[in-house]
Amino acid sequence: ARSKDKGHRKNTEKALTDEAVEDMDRQMVDCAEAGDYEGAATFRDKLCSAQLDDEASVLQANVEFYAAFSQRDFERIKACWLPS
């Protein structure tokens, strides 16, 4: 279970910050306004990919939590929660 926890932390660390998303969104709009539609599409694709990565991370954490819950493995359940 520990290796899965480390993998989940890696996914979380890779996630874009809100500031980075806003910056990429601004760059996408700037490209489109300048007529650089290829550049805008590149930023659009990066934003979509980041959203899918975030959704996959949430689904992975959800599966891990419910697997631990169904097996009554309280150590794994605690590992799923972020420290406060």
C-alpha positions, -999 to 999 in steps of 0.1 A, spaced: 0 0 0 29 23 6 40 24 -30 5 34 -40 5 62 -15 38 75 -29 24 74 -64 -7 93 -54 15 120 -38 35 122 -71 2 128 -90 -8 155 -65 26 172 -68 22 172 -106 -12 189 -105 -12 225 -117 -18 252 -92 -48 275 -97 -23 303 -105 -7 282 -133 -41 273 -147 -51 310 -148 -18 318 -165 -22 292 -192 -58 303 -197 -46 339 -201 -19 328 -226 -45 309 -245 -67 339 -248 -38 361 -257 -28 337 -285 -63 336 -299 -67 374 -298 -33 377 -317 -46 352 -343 -22 325 -332 -48 298 -332 -23 270 -332 -7 284 -300 -41 288 -284 -50 252 -293 -18 241 -276 -27 259 -244 -63 245 -246 -49 210 -249 -26 214 -220 -55 227 -198 -77 198 -209 -50 173 -201 -44 188 -166 -81 186 -159 -82 149 -169 -51 142 -147 -69 158 -117 -100 138 -123 -80 106 -126 -62 113 -94 -95 119 -76 -109 86 -90 -78 67 -80 -80 81 -44 -116 72 -43 -110 36 -54 -82 32 -28 -103 46 0 -133 24 -7 -111 -7 -11 -95 0 23 -129 7 38 -145 -25 25 -115 -45 39 -117 -25 72 -81 -17 69 -79 14 91 -42 21 84 -49 23 46 -80 45 53 -58 69 74 -32 69 46 -59 81 22 -66 113 42 -44 143 39 -27 154 71 -43 184 87 
